[in-house]
C-alpha cells in the first residue's frame, strides 16, 4: 500500500452531501417508524430514503478521500443501485393501487443477486484491489499498485457495467411508475398533466423528482469520466431529500394553531342550509337507485348537479361533509356494487370482465380492476371465482 493518501477534501459539495446523508437517515427512520396499517407504503419510502442516504454516503467517502482510510468499504453500496428505482416504484404502487402481492417481492431479486455476486467476487478481494478500484473512480491520474486478484476477467462484466445496468433499471421503473400515475389520474377523469390540485399531486411531484434524478444521472455520466461527477449526483439526491423534508414539515400538524375551539369548516362561508342539504341528498339517493346514471361512462359531477338543481360546489360540499366521499368515490361505490351483481348473476355469467366493466361505466379494464380491488380487496376475476367455489361447495 502507498505510504501516503490524497489529503482530505472538505468543500461545499462535501457539506451538502453530508447534511443530505444525516437528513436522509432521519427521514428514513421517521417513515419506517410510521409504516403500520394503512401507512404501509411509508415502508418503501423509508427504505428508499435509507438506500439513497447510504449511496450518497459512499460517494461522500470517495469524494472527500476518506475512502482511502476505510478501503474495505469500497463499492459497498453498489447492490443498492438496483433498489434506487424499485423502492420508489413500490411506494407509488402500494399508495395508488393499495396492495402489495407476493409476486412483488420479485422486484428485489436483481438487488439480491447482485449482492450475492459482490459477496462472492468483489467484497473478499484484497485491500490493494480496492485501493485501485477507488483510484480508478476518483483519482484516475494516480498510479495503480500491484494487487492480487482472483477471478477470470469475464466475471467482472457486471461490475464493469454497473452504471449502464443502473441506468436501464431506472428508466424501466420510471416508465412503469408513469403508467401507474397516469392510470390513477385517468381513474379520477383527470389528465396527469392537469394543474388542478388533487390527492395525486404529491405522487406526481414525487415522480418528477425521480425523473430529474435520471436526467442528472445521464448528464453526469456522459460528461465526466470514471466516477468524477458522482458528487453532482449525490448533491442532487441531497436536495431531493431536503425537499421531501420540507413537504413533511409543511404537512405537520405541529405548526397548526392549537385551539380548543371548533375547527373551521372547509365550507364555512357556504350558503348551503341543512334543509337544502337533507332534501338534495334524498333526491341523490333516489336518482342513483332508480335511474342508475353512473352506468354511463360520461357521467360527471356537473351532470349530477344539473339533474339535482344544485351547483357543483354545493353538491361537492354535501358529499364531503355528509357522506365523507368525493364524487368519484361515490360513483365508484355504485358502479362496483352493480358489477358485483353482474359478476355472479347467471344471466351475465358468459360476459368477460371487460364487458362487465363497460356495462357499469368503465372504459378501461385497468381502472375497473383498480376500483374493484380498492373497494372489495379482490379483483373482479377473484370475486367471481370465489363465488363459484363457494356455491359449488354447498
BASEBA-714819 format. One record per residue (C-alpha): residue number from 1; residue in three letters; x, y, z. Coordinates in Angstrom, 2 decimals. Layout:
REC; NUM; ALA; X; Y; Z $
...
END
This chain:
REC; 1; UNK; 0.00; 0.00; 0.00 $
REC; 2; UNK; 1.22; 3.58; -0.64 $
REC; 3; UNK; 2.75; 5.39; 2.30 $
REC; 4; UNK; 0.53; 8.46; 1.78 $
REC; 5; UNK; -3.01; 9.05; 0.60 $
REC; 6; UNK; -4.60; 12.12; -1.02 $
REC; 7; UNK; -5.49; 14.85; 1.51 $
REC; 8; UNK; -9.00; 15.08; 2.90 $
REC; 9; UNK; -11.20; 17.38; 0.80 $
REC; 10; UNK; -13.98; 19.32; 2.51 $
REC; 11; UNK; -15.83; 21.86; 0.37 $
REC; 12; UNK; -19.40; 23.00; -0.31 $
REC; 13; UNK; -20.32; 19.79; -2.14 $
REC; 14; UNK; -18.99; 17.69; 0.73 $
REC; 15; UNK; -21.08; 19.63; 3.25 $
REC; 16; UNK; -24.25; 19.47; 1.13 $
REC; 17; UNK; -23.89; 15.70; 0.67 $
REC; 18; UNK; -23.07; 15.03; 4.33 $
REC; 19; UNK; -26.10; 17.01; 5.51 $
REC; 20; UNK; -28.19; 15.07; 2.97 $
REC; 21; UNK; -26.96; 11.80; 4.50 $
REC; 22; UNK; -27.92; 12.87; 8.01 $
REC; 23; UNK; -31.29; 14.24; 6.92 $
REC; 24; UNK; -31.99; 11.15; 4.80 $
REC; 25; UNK; -31.28; 8.77; 7.69 $
REC; 26; UNK; -33.56; 10.79; 9.95 $
REC; 27; UNK; -36.38; 10.79; 7.38 $
REC; 28; UNK; -35.91; 7.06; 6.75 $
REC; 29; UNK; -36.39; 6.40; 10.45 $
REC; 30; UNK; -39.43; 8.68; 10.50 $
REC; 31; UNK; -41.20; 6.89; 7.64 $
REC; 32; UNK; -40.23; 3.39; 8.78 $
REC; 33; UNK; -41.44; 4.21; 12.28 $
REC; 34; UNK; -44.81; 5.25; 10.82 $
REC; 35; UNK; -45.46; 2.43; 8.34 $
REC; 36; UNK; -48.08; 0.28; 10.01 $
REC; 37; UNK; -51.65; -0.37; 8.87 $
REC; 38; UNK; -52.80; 1.93; 6.08 $
REC; 39; UNK; -49.40; 3.66; 6.19 $
REC; 40; UNK; -47.72; 0.54; 4.80 $
REC; 41; UNK; -46.46; 2.42; 1.67 $
REC; 42; UNK; -44.29; 4.54; 4.01 $
REC; 43; UNK; -42.16; 1.43; 4.49 $
REC; 44; UNK; -40.98; 1.59; 0.89 $
REC; 45; UNK; -40.44; 5.35; 1.03 $
REC; 46; UNK; -38.40; 4.91; 4.21 $
REC; 47; UNK; -36.30; 2.15; 2.67 $
REC; 48; UNK; -35.80; 4.26; -0.47 $
REC; 49; UNK; -34.51; 7.16; 1.62 $
REC; 50; UNK; -32.26; 4.80; 3.58 $
REC; 51; UNK; -30.82; 3.38; 0.35 $
REC; 52; UNK; -30.24; 6.83; -1.15 $
REC; 53; UNK; -28.58; 8.01; 2.07 $
REC; 54; UNK; -26.15; 5.07; 2.05 $
REC; 55; UNK; -25.41; 5.57; -1.65 $
REC; 56; UNK; -24.51; 9.23; -1.23 $
REC; 57; UNK; -22.53; 8.35; 1.91 $
REC; 58; UNK; -20.46; 6.03; -0.30 $
REC; 59; UNK; -19.99; 8.87; -2.79 $
REC; 60; UNK; -19.10; 11.29; 0.03 $
REC; 61; UNK; -16.38; 8.96; 1.29 $
REC; 62; UNK; -14.91; 8.74; -2.20 $
REC; 63; UNK; -15.22; 12.46; -2.96 $
REC; 64; UNK; -13.61; 13.60; 0.31 $
REC; 65; UNK; -10.88; 10.89; 0.11 $
REC; 66; UNK; -11.96; 9.39; 3.42 $
REC; 67; UNK; -12.49; 6.16; 1.50 $
REC; 68; UNK; -8.70; 5.64; 1.45 $
REC; 69; UNK; -8.92; 5.31; 5.25 $
REC; 70; UNK; -11.67; 2.66; 5.04 $
REC; 71; UNK; -10.80; 0.79; 1.86 $
REC; 72; UNK; -12.81; -2.25; 2.90 $
REC; 73; UNK; -15.95; -0.13; 2.25 $
REC; 74; UNK; -15.15; 0.49; -1.43 $
REC; 75; UNK; -18.26; -0.13; -3.56 $
REC; 76; UNK; -20.16; -1.48; -0.54 $
REC; 77; UNK; -23.43; 0.14; -1.69 $
REC; 78; UNK; -23.46; -1.00; -5.33 $
REC; 79; UNK; -26.30; -3.55; -4.81 $
REC; 80; UNK; -28.46; -0.64; -3.66 $
REC; 81; UNK; -28.33; 0.75; -7.21 $
REC; 82; UNK; -30.97; -1.82; -8.07 $
REC; 83; UNK; -33.21; -0.55; -5.25 $
REC; 84; UNK; -32.84; 3.12; -6.11 $
REC; 85; UNK; -35.73; 2.86; -8.59 $
REC; 86; UNK; -37.54; -0.23; -7.28 $
REC; 87; UNK; -38.41; 1.16; -3.85 $
REC; 88; UNK; -39.91; 4.45; -5.14 $
REC; 89; UNK; -41.92; 2.42; -7.67 $
REC; 90; UNK; -43.28; 0.15; -4.95 $
REC; 91; UNK; -44.12; 3.23; -2.87 $
REC; 92; UNK; -46.17; 4.57; -5.79 $
REC; 93; UNK; -47.77; 1.21; -6.47 $
REC; 94; UNK; -48.85; 0.49; -2.89 $
REC; 95; UNK; -50.05; 4.07; -2.42 $
REC; 96; UNK; -52.07; 4.27; -5.64 $
REC; 97; UNK; -53.21; 0.66; -6.02 $
REC; 98; UNK; -53.43; -0.06; -2.30 $
REC; 99; UNK; -51.92; -3.54; -2.29 $
REC; 100; UNK; -48.66; -5.49; -2.24 $
REC; 101; UNK; -48.73; -9.03; -3.62 $
REC; 102; UNK; -46.34; -11.90; -3.10 $
REC; 103; UNK; -45.02; -11.65; -6.62 $
REC; 104; UNK; -43.97; -8.06; -5.91 $
REC; 105; UNK; -41.09; -9.49; -3.88 $
REC; 106; UNK; -39.55; -10.42; -7.25 $
REC; 107; UNK; -38.68; -6.75; -7.73 $
REC; 108; UNK; -35.96; -7.25; -5.11 $
REC; 109; UNK; -34.41; -10.25; -6.90 $
REC; 110; UNK; -31.85; -8.29; -9.02 $
REC; 111; UNK; -30.55; -6.42; -5.96 $
REC; 112; UNK; -30.25; -9.67; -4.02 $
REC; 113; UNK; -28.49; -11.46; -6.90 $
REC; 114; UNK; -26.05; -8.58; -7.35 $
REC; 115; UNK; -25.36; -8.56; -3.61 $
REC; 116; UNK; -24.50; -12.27; -3.73 $
REC; 117; UNK; -22.34; -11.59; -6.79 $
REC; 118; UNK; -20.46; -8.88; -4.85 $
REC; 119; UNK; -20.10; -11.17; -1.83 $
REC; 120; UNK; -18.56; -13.87; -4.00 $
REC; 121; UNK; -16.30; -11.80; -6.24 $
REC; 122; UNK; -15.75; -8.24; -5.01 $
REC; 123; UNK; -16.07; -7.85; -1.25 $
REC; 124; UNK; -13.43; -10.55; -0.41 $
REC; 125; UNK; -10.79; -9.01; -2.73 $
REC; 126; UNK; -7.59; -7.60; -1.24 $
REC; 127; UNK; -7.26; -4.03; 0.02 $
REC; 128; UNK; -4.84; -3.36; -2.82 $
REC; 129; UNK; -7.58; -4.34; -5.30 $
REC; 130; UNK; -9.98; -1.96; -3.57 $
REC; 131; UNK; -7.35; 0.79; -3.49 $
REC; 132; UNK; -7.03; 0.51; -7.27 $
REC; 133; UNK; -10.81; 0.49; -7.67 $
REC; 134; UNK; -11.08; 3.70; -5.66 $
REC; 135; UNK; -8.23; 5.31; -7.58 $
REC; 136; UNK; -9.86; 4.37; -10.88 $
REC; 137; UNK; -13.12; 6.02; -9.79 $
REC; 138; UNK; -11.96; 9.23; -8.14 $
REC; 139; UNK; -8.24; 9.65; -8.99 $
REC; 140; UNK; -7.62; 8.22; -12.49 $
REC; 141; UNK; -4.42; 10.27; -12.70 $
REC; 142; UNK; -2.77; 8.37; -9.81 $
REC; 143; UNK; -0.80; 5.17; -10.50 $
REC; 144; UNK; -2.17; 1.77; -9.60 $
REC; 145; UNK; -0.35; -0.55; -7.22 $
REC; 146; UNK; 0.30; -4.30; -7.63 $
REC; 147; UNK; -2.69; -6.27; -6.38 $
REC; 148; UNK; -3.63; -9.92; -6.12 $
REC; 149; UNK; -6.93; -10.51; -7.87 $
REC; 150; UNK; -8.86; -13.73; -8.10 $
REC; 151; UNK; -11.48; -14.50; -10.72 $
REC; 152; UNK; -11.49; -14.58; -14.52 $
REC; 153; UNK; -11.83; -11.32; -16.44 $
REC; 154; UNK; -15.31; -12.22; -17.77 $
REC; 155; UNK; -16.57; -12.50; -14.19 $
REC; 156; UNK; -16.20; -8.73; -13.76 $
REC; 157; UNK; -18.60; -7.94; -16.61 $
REC; 158; UNK; -21.47; -6.88; -14.35 $
REC; 159; UNK; -19.16; -4.87; -12.11 $
REC; 160; UNK; -17.70; -3.02; -15.09 $
REC; 161; UNK; -21.17; -2.22; -16.48 $
REC; 162; UNK; -22.92; -1.32; -13.23 $
REC; 163; UNK; -23.60; 2.24; -14.40 $
REC; 164; UNK; -25.22; 1.01; -17.62 $
REC; 165; UNK; -27.32; -1.52; -15.70 $
REC; 166; UNK; -28.36; 1.15; -13.20 $
REC; 167; UNK; -29.48; 3.48; -15.99 $
REC; 168; UNK; -31.54; 0.79; -17.73 $
REC; 169; UNK; -33.11; -0.22; -14.42 $
REC; 170; UNK; -34.01; 3.36; -13.52 $
REC; 171; UNK; -35.58; 4.09; -16.90 $
REC; 172; UNK; -37.61; 0.86; -16.85 $
REC; 173; UNK; -39.09; 1.61; -13.44 $
REC; 174; UNK; -39.58; 5.26; -14.30 $
REC; 175; UNK; -41.78; 4.19; -17.23 $
REC; 176; UNK; -43.65; 1.72; -15.03 $
REC; 177; UNK; -44.20; 4.45; -12.43 $
REC; 178; UNK; -45.56; 6.84; -15.05 $
REC; 179; UNK; -48.03; 4.19; -16.22 $
REC; 180; UNK; -49.27; 3.78; -12.63 $
REC; 181; UNK; -49.60; 7.52; -12.15 $
REC; 182; UNK; -51.38; 8.04; -15.46 $
REC; 183; UNK; -53.81; 5.23; -14.65 $
REC; 184; UNK; -54.61; 6.80; -11.27 $
REC; 185; UNK; -55.26; 10.19; -12.87 $
REC; 186; UNK; -57.42; 8.59; -15.57 $
REC; 187; UNK; -59.50; 6.91; -12.89 $
REC; 188; UNK; -60.27; 10.35; -11.48 $
REC; 189; UNK; -61.04; 11.55; -15.01 $
REC; 190; UNK; -58.09; 13.94; -14.95 $
REC; 191; UNK; -55.00; 14.35; -17.10 $
REC; 192; UNK; -51.67; 13.57; -15.48 $
REC; 193; UNK; -50.57; 17.00; -16.78 $
REC; 194; UNK; -53.57; 18.76; -15.22 $
REC; 195; UNK; -52.74; 21.71; -12.96 $
REC; 196; UNK; -55.89; 21.08; -10.92 $
REC; 197; UNK; -54.96; 20.25; -7.30 $
REC; 198; UNK; -55.86; 16.71; -6.27 $
REC; 199; UNK; -54.90; 13.96; -3.86 $
REC; 200; UNK; -52.47; 12.73; -6.53 $
REC; 201; UNK; -50.43; 15.95; -6.69 $
REC; 202; UNK; -47.85; 14.70; -4.16 $
REC; 203; UNK; -47.29; 11.49; -6.13 $
REC; 204; UNK; -46.83; 13.45; -9.34 $
REC; 205; UNK; -44.26; 15.70; -7.65 $
REC; 206; UNK; -42.55; 12.60; -6.29 $
REC; 207; UNK; -42.40; 11.14; -9.81 $
REC; 208; UNK; -40.96; 14.38; -11.21 $
REC; 209; UNK; -38.17; 14.21; -8.63 $
REC; 210; UNK; -37.34; 10.70; -9.81 $
REC; 211; UNK; -37.32; 11.93; -13.40 $
REC; 212; UNK; -34.88; 14.73; -12.57 $
REC; 213; UNK; -32.64; 12.19; -10.84 $
REC; 214; UNK; -32.47; 10.11; -14.02 $
REC; 215; UNK; -31.74; 13.22; -16.10 $
REC; 216; UNK; -28.93; 14.33; -13.77 $
REC; 217; UNK; -27.56; 10.76; -13.78 $
REC; 218; UNK; -27.43; 10.69; -17.59 $
REC; 219; UNK; -25.90; 14.16; -17.97 $
REC; 220; UNK; -23.25; 13.48; -15.33 $
REC; 221; UNK; -22.27; 10.07; -16.68 $
REC; 222; UNK; -21.92; 11.38; -20.24 $
REC; 223; UNK; -19.96; 14.47; -19.13 $
REC; 224; UNK; -17.43; 13.06; -16.66 $
REC; 225; UNK; -15.05; 10.16; -16.97 $
REC; 226; UNK; -14.92; 7.44; -14.31 $
REC; 227; UNK; -16.97; 8.50; -11.25 $
REC; 228; UNK; -15.62; 12.04; -11.09 $
REC; 229; UNK; -19.11; 13.56; -11.39 $
REC; 230; UNK; -20.70; 11.43; -8.69 $
REC; 231; UNK; -20.64; 14.36; -6.27 $
REC; 232; UNK; -23.13; 16.16; -8.53 $
REC; 233; UNK; -25.50; 13.19; -8.47 $
REC; 234; UNK; -25.10; 12.93; -4.70 $
REC; 235; UNK; -25.76; 16.65; -4.22 $
REC; 236; UNK; -28.93; 16.37; -6.32 $
REC; 237; UNK; -30.11; 13.42; -4.22 $
REC; 238; UNK; -29.41; 15.50; -1.13 $
REC; 239; UNK; -31.64; 18.27; -2.48 $
REC; 240; UNK; -34.38; 15.69; -3.17 $
REC; 241; UNK; -34.10; 14.65; 0.48 $
REC; 242; UNK; -34.25; 18.30; 1.57 $
REC; 243; UNK; -37.41; 18.90; -0.49 $
REC; 244; UNK; -39.02; 15.77; 0.98 $
REC; 245; UNK; -38.21; 17.08; 4.45 $
REC; 246; UNK; -39.81; 20.40; 3.57 $
REC; 247; UNK; -43.03; 18.67; 2.47 $
REC; 248; UNK; -43.12; 16.58; 5.66 $
REC; 249; UNK; -42.65; 19.68; 7.84 $
REC; 250; UNK; -45.20; 21.64; 5.81 $
REC; 251; UNK; -47.81; 18.93; 6.34 $
REC; 252; UNK; -47.04; 18.52; 10.03 $
REC; 253; UNK; -49.83; 19.40; 12.48 $
REC; 254; UNK; -47.16; 20.71; 14.86 $
REC; 255; UNK; -47.28; 24.10; 13.16 $
REC; 256; UNK; -51.06; 24.32; 13.05 $
REC; 257; UNK; -52.68; 26.68; 15.51 $
REC; 258; UNK; -53.69; 24.76; 18.61 $
REC; 259; UNK; -57.07; 25.78; 19.97 $
REC; 260; UNK; -59.93; 24.19; 21.78 $
REC; 261; UNK; -62.42; 26.00; 19.62 $
REC; 262; UNK; -64.25; 24.03; 16.95 $
REC; 263; UNK; -62.09; 23.96; 13.81 $
REC; 264; UNK; -63.34; 25.99; 10.88 $
REC; 265; UNK; -65.19; 24.00; 8.29 $
REC; 266; UNK; -63.90; 23.81; 4.77 $
REC; 267; UNK; -67.17; 25.30; 3.52 $
REC; 268; UNK; -67.65; 27.73; 6.41 $
REC; 269; UNK; -68.85; 30.55; 4.14 $
REC; 270; UNK; -71.15; 28.36; 2.08 $
REC; 271; UNK; -74.78; 29.42; 1.65 $
REC; 272; UNK; -75.96; 25.82; 1.74 $
REC; 273; UNK; -78.52; 25.26; 4.50 $
REC; 274; UNK; -79.16; 21.99; 6.38 $
REC; 275; UNK; -82.66; 21.81; 4.87 $
REC; 276; UNK; -81.38; 22.06; 1.29 $
REC; 277; UNK; -78.67; 19.58; 2.13 $
REC; 278; UNK; -81.08; 16.98; 3.51 $
REC; 279; UNK; -83.52; 17.39; 0.63 $
REC; 280; UNK; -80.82; 17.17; -2.04 $
REC; 281; UNK; -79.21; 14.08; -0.51 $
REC; 282; UNK; -82.58; 12.33; -0.54 $
REC; 283; UNK; -83.02; 13.23; -4.20 $
REC; 284; UNK; -79.48; 12.00; -4.87 $
REC; 285; UNK; -80.19; 8.59; -3.33 $
REC; 286; UNK; -83.40; 8.20; -5.33 $
REC; 287; UNK; -81.74; 9.40; -8.52 $
REC; 288; UNK; -78.83; 6.97; -8.20 $
REC; 289; UNK; -81.01; 4.00; -7.25 $
REC; 290; UNK; -83.81; 4.49; -9.77 $
REC; 291; UNK; -82.06; 5.83; -12.87 $
REC; 292; UNK; -78.56; 4.43; -12.36 $
REC; 293; UNK; -76.82; 7.32; -14.17 $
REC; 294; UNK; -73.43; 6.03; -13.07 $
REC; 295; UNK; -73.66; 3.28; -15.72 $
REC; 296; UNK; -72.91; 5.98; -18.30 $
REC; 297; UNK; -69.17; 6.41; -18.75 $
REC; 298; UNK; -69.75; 10.12; -19.36 $
REC; 299; UNK; -71.49; 10.67; -16.02 $
REC; 300; UNK; -69.88; 13.60; -14.20 $
REC; 301; UNK; -70.29; 15.96; -11.26 $
REC; 302; UNK; -71.77; 18.78; -13.41 $
REC; 303; UNK; -74.30; 16.34; -14.93 $
REC; 304; UNK; -75.43; 15.20; -11.48 $
REC; 305; UNK; -75.55; 18.75; -10.13 $
REC; 306; UNK; -77.72; 19.88; -13.03 $
REC; 307; UNK; -80.07; 16.94; -12.55 $
REC; 308; UNK; -80.45; 17.74; -8.83 $
REC; 309; UNK; -80.76; 21.51; -9.47 $
REC; 310; UNK; -77.77; 22.47; -7.31 $
REC; 311; UNK; -74.37; 23.95; -8.02 $
REC; 312; UNK; -71.37; 21.64; -8.40 $
REC; 313; UNK; -69.77; 23.39; -5.42 $
REC; 314; UNK; -72.75; 22.68; -3.16 $
REC; 315; UNK; -73.01; 19.10; -4.35 $
REC; 316; UNK; -69.32; 18.52; -3.69 $
REC; 317; UNK; -69.77; 20.08; -0.22 $
REC; 318; UNK; -72.67; 17.76; 0.61 $
REC; 319; UNK; -70.78; 14.66; -0.45 $
REC; 320; UNK; -67.69; 15.65; 1.51 $
REC; 321; UNK; -69.45; 16.71; 4.71 $
REC; 322; UNK; -72.36; 14.28; 4.91 $
REC; 323; UNK; -71.01; 11.17; 3.22 $
REC; 324; UNK; -67.28; 11.68; 3.64 $
REC; 325; UNK; -66.80; 10.94; -0.05 $
REC; 326; UNK; -65.71; 12.63; -3.22 $
REC; 327; UNK; -67.88; 12.39; -6.32 $
REC; 328; UNK; -65.52; 9.83; -7.79 $
REC; 329; UNK; -65.69; 7.67; -4.67 $
REC; 330; UNK; -69.49; 7.81; -4.72 $
REC; 331; UNK; -69.70; 6.78; -8.37 $
REC; 332; UNK; -67.15; 4.00; -7.86 $
REC; 333; UNK; -69.18; 2.67; -4.93 $
REC; 334; UNK; -72.34; 2.37; -7.02 $
REC; 335; UNK; -70.52; 1.01; -10.07 $
REC; 336; UNK; -68.71; -1.70; -8.12 $
REC; 337; UNK; -71.88; -2.68; -6.32 $
REC; 338; UNK; -73.58; -3.09; -9.70 $
REC; 339; UNK; -70.58; -5.02; -11.02 $
REC; 340; UNK; -70.75; -7.43; -8.09 $
REC; 341; UNK; -74.32; -8.32; -9.07 $
REC; 342; UNK; -73.39; -8.83; -12.73 $
REC; 343; UNK; -70.33; -10.95; -11.92 $
REC; 344; UNK; -72.35; -13.57; -10.04 $
REC; 345; UNK; -75.61; -13.40; -11.98 $
REC; 346; UNK; -76.36; -16.50; -14.16 $
REC; 347; UNK; -77.70; -14.21; -16.91 $
REC; 348; UNK; -74.31; -12.47; -17.28 $
REC; 349; UNK; -72.03; -15.38; -16.44 $
REC; 350; UNK; -70.93; -15.57; -20.09 $
REC; 351; UNK; -69.66; -11.97; -20.12 $
REC; 352; UNK; -65.96; -11.21; -19.89 $
REC; 353; UNK; -64.53; -8.86; -17.27 $
REC; 354; UNK; -64.00; -6.17; -19.93 $
REC; 355; UNK; -67.68; -6.36; -20.89 $
REC; 356; UNK; -68.77; -6.11; -17.25 $
REC; 357; UNK; -66.54; -3.06; -16.85 $
REC; 358; UNK; -68.17; -1.34; -19.83 $
REC; 359; UNK; -71.66; -2.17; -18.58 $
REC; 360; UNK; -71.02; -0.39; -15.27 $
REC; 361; UNK; -69.46; 2.71; -16.83 $
REC; 362; UNK; -65.73; 2.00; -17.10 $
REC; 363; UNK; -63.93; 2.48; -20.40 $
REC; 364; UNK; -60.75; 0.92; -19.04 $
REC; 365; UNK; -60.41; -2.56; -17.63 $
REC; 366; UNK; -57.41; -1.47; -15.54 $
REC; 367; UNK; -59.41; 1.38; -13.96 $
REC; 368; UNK; -62.24; -1.07; -13.23 $
REC; 369; UNK; -59.83; -3.57; -11.65 $
REC; 370; UNK; -58.22; -0.87; -9.51 $
REC; 371; UNK; -61.55; 0.49; -8.25 $
REC; 372; UNK; -62.95; -3.00; -7.64 $
REC; 373; UNK; -59.88; -4.11; -5.70 $
REC; 374; UNK; -59.85; -0.90; -3.64 $
REC; 375; UNK; -63.46; -1.44; -2.51 $
REC; 376; UNK; -63.62; -5.24; -2.21 $
REC; 377; UNK; -59.93; -6.17; -1.70 $
REC; 378; UNK; -60.33; -8.59; -4.62 $
REC; 379; UNK; -60.04; -8.40; -8.37 $
REC; 380; UNK; -63.25; -8.96; -10.37 $
REC; 381; UNK; -61.92; -12.35; -11.51 $
REC; 382; UNK; -61.16; -13.40; -7.94 $
REC; 383; UNK; -64.58; -12.24; -6.78 $
REC; 384; UNK; -66.34; -14.29; -9.49 $
REC; 385; UNK; -64.14; -17.34; -8.90 $
REC; 386; UNK; -64.59; -17.25; -5.11 $
REC; 387; UNK; -68.37; -17.05; -5.52 $
REC; 388; UNK; -68.37; -20.04; -7.88 $
REC; 389; UNK; -66.21; -22.06; -5.49 $
REC; 390; UNK; -68.45; -21.22; -2.54 $
REC; 391; UNK; -71.59; -22.13; -4.46 $
REC; 392; UNK; -70.17; -25.44; -5.69 $
REC; 393; UNK; -69.08; -26.46; -2.18 $
REC; 394; UNK; -72.60; -26.18; -0.79 $
END
